[in-house]
Amino acid sequence: MKQPTISDVAAAAGVSVAAVSRVLNDGPVAEATRARVLSAIASLDYRPRTAARELRSQGQSTLGLVLADLSNPFFAQLADRIVWEARARSAQVVLLTTREDATFEDDAIKALLSRRVGGVIATPTAANSPAWSRLGESGTRLVFVDRSVEGVTADVVRIDNESIAFEATARLLSLGHRRIGIVAGPADSSTGRERVEGYRRALHEHGEPFDGALVRYVPFRGEQGGDAVGALLMLADPMTALLIANTAQSTACARRLRLAGVAIPGRLSLIAFGDEPWTELHDPPISVVRQPVAMLASHAVELALREAGEPAEIRVAAELVQRASIIAR
């Protein structure tokens, strides 16, 4: 039998989900409303699992952490920092990975529904919106990091992807580049769409046409970044600069450029998302977008452990670090 959700309680009591949340967390609510909600909880045998209740009853909370791909250095760093931030607040972390696979992600959500976790921090795929919604309706605080899922109510902590992609593209345009390629994440991911939108806006504001042939949407896993770079290098009207806006594909893209004998920055100026050690050791050092992992983790843990409230969206700024891989055209 399907376990009742907080939405079921709200419907039975004739009140909003927010009102049920306030009752569950001893918040301010009219006594008549409180009585209706408590009656609905009893009749439905609803068993809430909120971070606030667990914090009061056990002295600490357990957070679920669902990450897309631990082979991606960005997510590995994010996991390490989230665990550190959680432990600093006397919280434990249960880690699950999905390998960017919608089926694995659905299994992870089901596993978390069966556990007493006070909150869940996740880097979701674009799939499974009904399952994510069920998790949120169960009373579990839901926080998405780096990405969001359309139609799912959750706190969101993300990099201001559109702004930093605009800044990186505008920098290349200011150096005289007009044919700028971009390798982005999947078109169905919020990250991929936002970074391409920033790229497009920079072109528009500098009076340059948008050429779809210069845009490549690539999965986060695998080696397709290299194939995308190969296709861009084959264009009849060649690019003079490249923005690798898919962190997971940066090494695959750089490898293809090296195998193709592309001189950087002589033939091609290059900016990559993700300040990994290899980017500074590369000859020449690669210009990068440095992502604020510590800030993402801190905000995510704070939101996951807070008491019920309206969903929040926090955007943090990334930093463009210019090195020797870009020059004037």
Secondary structure, DSSP 8 states (H G I E B T S, - for coil): -----HHHHHHHHTS-HHHHHHHHTT-S--HHHHHHHHHHHHHHT-----HHHHHHHHSS-EEEEEES-TTSHHHHHHHHHHHHHHHHTT-EEEEEE-TT-HHHHHHHHHHHHTS--SEEEE---S--HHHHHHHHHTT-EEEEES---TT---EEEEE-HHHHHHHHHHHHHHTT---EEEEES-TTSHHHHHHHHHHHHHHHHTT----GGGEEE--SSSSHHHHHHHHHHT-SS--SEEEE--GGGHHHHHHHHHHTT--TTTT-EEEEES--HHHHHSSS--EEEE--HHHHHHHHHHHHHS-S-S--EEEE--EEE--TT----
